[in-house]
């Protein structure tokens, strides 16, 4: 009998097991309902922005009208006979704020590219973001290496000083940074956006890099030192190649922060040729009239790169925040 049981295959054994039935538990149903609501809340702004960009200005403002043909019966005063006439009337359509467009206005996108000079704005944002990413990665890695791998007096205090940057809002430093940039003649240049953006991203960059660098064994440092490497040799030949996952994570985080930056670009840049995408789209608002369809198209164009980057590399961002969290 025991031999017969041992000879059973996993498939045959599973066929004799009772089938598990799905049970509707109140807690499970409530959890799934809350998750579904959360998904709708997060996706709805993207849906609304996309449909918003494909509507006419009248439809967005609720002034959309349509010509309706009606057959009216009238009595001819001369003959007394009943006569049917076709009459055209202009009727205001119901408001359509969240529905699909009645008339798909694809011309909003070419108009936004031409009127708002979106190509130039896109290049400016790309230049500022790329430079900020490079500076943030280099400064974060070097600072993290000095704090976590080198032994010197005051390194813990310096780490707390860097982490203090997470608590300082950008609004508090807006005026002091403006005064400094104006005195060194950098106000209105690309540098006036790159340096402050990199400085405000440095604290988070060190926090992310610390999690990755803490997982690198110290034995590699000792082995490299015995082979004749100095401080810089250990950093560039040992630490930096092992920090490639952190480069992607920190680069993605910095890109998402820098690409959507509006406050610094609005205050520090006055030349339209150096505007970034958020500032350029803000210029679409007119004093007397505003073409909301073009604004929606511009928002879609500006948001598309961040959505693509986040959807494609979201796991990298999550890994960066939890790296080293379970390290004993």
Steps between C-alpha positions, in 0.01 A plus 500: 500500500787736587665424167183593316488834681864575419447420133231767463607793287447858623229545235304201619546601862368849430197357321388327821527818709173687568457813291530822691202726466527876506345644813372853517646637820395853601859600570623381160214668315561826685872487424444443129239775490740749659777398260265542205403848620868588539573385144214708361612807695853470361404422140215748464725814479690345209177408323357846559815672375504290182134563418541865599773542238272370222203729560412839358504808716119528491454141611744543786324815622153349457404728211481230233201546267342299221256576220180295533244460223137492610175455309245765604131484413342837417165614367509707183294817572395535136385148419445369853688182417753335728854538369814327629821700494858402577665737747862499612573594861822544692492303822758502777621148569531356852829560674763234433782550748605140562359316199668420171526788251205551269736620231858370521715811462834348395619840376567606859830313499653658185370838617664457841830397342496801269355771723680407820834410338482163675810368325718769658337454839553124480873542427540749786337262747712212370821701537421613854389152607804322353748742658323481835504119492874486430588749776268335752637150435866607524451711813278240672736209436808690615329630813361156583840340447663749736232456766457121492837358392757742640575546870536862608383712786162664447368276222182416693438867562553572131252229408240660726577835339429359154181329619385835634450599137198269484317723747567834327230595249603656173290809574712586803817525290345672199595859587850428643594296193360775276725759671807275471440428132448869421826598673707245310331588168342158446138610521309421182740228381463124488741477795247685718270199458758221498690583820197561729321191364807286562540647849141420599539145359826435683347395833274239341791389279716432806215317668451272199874448448554408866265204467684365197852572624428344839443164330850496349734290722791684662724206409512632144644829627767317698590276206529799268715683757737202525527502120625859511180702446459826685181680597423610146599164354262313732219741414537487121611137456302321772211706634383683189457188277289337773281809530347474152152408633514809720590715198183399321284543810642839592491616139132411464408672826692816411349506150145481634571783744683726257277452196190629682673790676302823458581731790875538443461542124229763547704711742854458366440502122358796307625424148229316299772315306610332825159411638441139596182309421299587815574873460436495126162334544413759763548768232205355307263678738395824335389821666157504337456165327650158565508205263452216746532231235857608420582509870375144538706387201807668646444328834476162330825564309677609819367211709566222247877465570451470876226242456711293262804514731301414809300216345809343343728537800268521802654190657837675507352788697337270752820298538693818568277603789498158670868417438671438829175524696534144634873520556584398856 
